[in-house]
Amino acid sequence: MHEAGVGEFEPPGALPRLRQALADLARIAGGADPSRCQGLVVFSLVREAALLRLAPEAVARLSMQITDRLRAALRPVDRLYVLDEWEWLILLPHLPSSAPVHLAMLKFRRTFYQPPLAIGGIELGLNAVCGAALSPEHGEDPLHLVQSARIAALAASQNGEWVALYDPCMEQESVAQRSLVTELQHDLADNALALFLQPQVEVATGRCVHAEALLRWQRHGGDWVQPPLIMATIERGGLRHTFNRWLFQTAALTLAQLRDAGVPVDLSINVTANDLLDPEMPDLIAQALTLWHLPPQRLCVEITETVAVEESQEVADVLHRLRSLGVRLAIDDFGTGYAGMSYLQQLPVHEVKVDRRFVMPIAESPRDREILRSITGLARTLGLRIVAEGVETREVMDLLGELGCTSAQGYLHGRALPLHQFIAWWHAHEGGEG
């Protein structure tokens, strides 16, 4: 394999390069315990304009920062190599299974984001992707394994999942992906996507006064497309703005249909932090609500926390315009990803949705109960509505009131339903009232 940038790029901190990695992998695999496997992780920055505009001196400083962070996340037996100025290779020897590889990739990305990378005091807002391969499961040839890890990183980026373990089917997806983009483009134009509604139930009263709108897409052949793949296809096809127009109009129409059916339920929709960079977003939402004669407070915009909210005047302006409009704001999957509780200080939000990983174990784990209690305590102090996600058992539901949650969402109360089924469910749940 050609080593990109030879003669032009100086590896940070004199890291060994691809040739040494191939030699080390061959040597370690040759003498490895047959019950163990070797993991190979490619860590790569996503090429963005801000990255490509950096001066050579800034590139060197940034590469060194990332190298130091990756080094700090390694075990003593792990080895770090550099492939080019924005790509690193990590060798994880003597693993019992593939599970530690996935955990390592998550750790590398977390280390990359916290604290935010900066040059000259300016945060860069970069993104990174990880792909991994295993020896001997995915082959024994060192070069083939590096290529497989790179293919996994490419697939992770295209699917919007950002970490992936190699699967041979990844090399057969390019034609399928192009077909998916074309079909989605047509279905968006034909209004063939749908919003299914999942109920949120008040902990104190058991009433359903809110629901989350979740995206669903059934292809012409009858297959349902997983939501992360839908979003990745939207991004890959450059359809984000078109999709958001559809989302805002469809959410407003859904609220109007709920109103006309005698169902006084408010609705949440999901947006990413990148959507907050669109200055038209508040106007598009206002137009949709006005068209269907809806009070703005009926709509809640959930901001996905796992994508870092860029601290910029443009984002702050969009958030405050949404709040001034009367739309409610929420942090989705609170407690995970990039930020944490500092979001409650930075964003003008009305509610937090506590991620399921903090909710599902509370019946068995005193530690998780205390974590949830601390999250809800802070949110209550700030006057925020608190929604617990992933509620699947009555035992968990009974604990939520004691722990300070306002509402609960999860399979205990219902899965996401098409609008007509949700209306029927609501009337049955509420005993025909309202």
Residue, then its C-alpha position, 0 to 999 in steps of 0.5 A: m500500500h502506498e504511504a500517503g504523503v511520504g516526503e511531505f508529511e512528518p509523523p507526529g512524535a516520530l510515530p511508526r508508520l504503516r510498514q512497521a505496523l504490518a511487520d508488528l502485526a505479522r509477528i504478533a499474529g504468528g506467535a499468538d494464542p489461538s484462543r485470542c485475537q488481534g484487533l486493528v483500529v483505523f482512526s480517521l478524521v472526517r475531511e471537512a473544509a475547516l480541516l483542509r484550510l489549516a496552515p501547515e503549522a496548525v496541522a502539525r500541532l493538531s496532529m500532535q494533540i490527537t496523537d497524545r490523546l490516542r496514546a493516553a487511551l491505550r493499554p500498555v500492550d497496544r501500539l499506535y501508528v500513523l498512516d497519514e496526517w489525518e489517519w492513525l492505526i491502533l493495534l490491540p493485541h491479545l483480545p478475548s473477543s471482538a467486544p473490547v474492540h468496539l469499546a476501544m473505538l468508543k473510547f478513542r472517539r470520546t477521548f478525541y472529543q473531550p475536551p474540544l480540540a482547539i488551535g490558538g484558542i479556537e475550537l475546531g468542531l471536527n469529527a472522527v470515525c473508527g473502523a476495525a478488523l480482527s485477526p484471524e476472523h477477517g483474515e491473516d494478511p496484515l495489509h488485507l486487515v488494514q484495508s478491511a479496517r479502512i473499509a469499516a471506517l468508510a462504512a461507518s461514516q456513510n451509515g452515520e454510525w461513526v464506529a464499525l467492525y468490518d463485515p464482508c458485505m460492506e464491500q458490496e454496498s456502493v450500488a445499493q447505496r446509490s439506489l437507496v439515495t435515488e429511491l429516498q429522493h423520489d419518496l420524499a417528493d411523493n410524501a411517502l415517508a411517515l412519522f410514527l408516534q410513541p406515547q409519553v406518559e405522565v408519571a404522576t397521573g398516568r395520562c398521555v399528554h405528549a408523544e415523540a414523532l419517529l421517522r419511518w420509511q418502507r421501501h417499495g419492496g416492503d422492507w423497512v429501513q432502519p432510522p440511522l440508515i435513513m438519516a445517513t442516506i439523507e446526508r449522503g444525498g444532500l437532502r437534509h434541507t428538503f427533509n427538514r421542510w418535509l419534517f416540519q410540515t408533516a409534524a404540523l399536519t400531524l398535530a392538526q390531525l390529533r387536534d381534529a380527532g380530539v387528542p390533546v397531545d403535544l408532539s416532539i420532533n428530532v433535529t441534529a445539532n447541524d440543523l441549528l446552523d440553518p438560519e431558515m429553520p425557525d421560519l420554516i417551523a413558524q410557517a408550518l405551524t401558522l398554516w395549520h393554525l397551531p400554538p407553537q408550544r404544541l411542538c417540541v424540538e429535541i436536539t440530539e446531544t450526541v452530535a456536538v452543538e457548535e458554540s457559535q453566534e449562529v446556533a445561539d441565534v437559532l435557538h433563541r429564535l425558536r424559543s421566542l417563537g414559543v416552540r419548546l426545546a429539549i435535549d435528547d439522550f441526555g447524559t451521553g455523548y459529547a457534552g453532559m450537564s453543561y448543556l443545561q447552562q448553555l442551551p435555552v431548553h425546557e426539558v431533558k430526555v434521560d437516555r435509556r442506559f441511565v433508566m433501564p437498570i434502576a430497579e436492580s442497581p442502587r448506583d444507577r438510581e443515584i445517577l438518575r436522582s442526581i440528573t433529575g435533581l439538577a433538572r428540577t432545580l432549573g425548572l425543566r421537564i424530565v422524560a425518562e426513556g427506555v421504560e419497559t417494566r412496571e417496577v422501573m415506572d414505579l421508581l421514576g416518581e420517587l426519583g423525580c421524573t416528570s414523564a416516561q417513554g418506552y415499550l411499557h406504554g407503547r411502541a411507535l404507532p402510525l397516526h390512526q393507531f395512535i389515536a385509537w390507542w390514546h382514546a382507549h388509554e384515556g377511557g374515551e375522555g378528551 
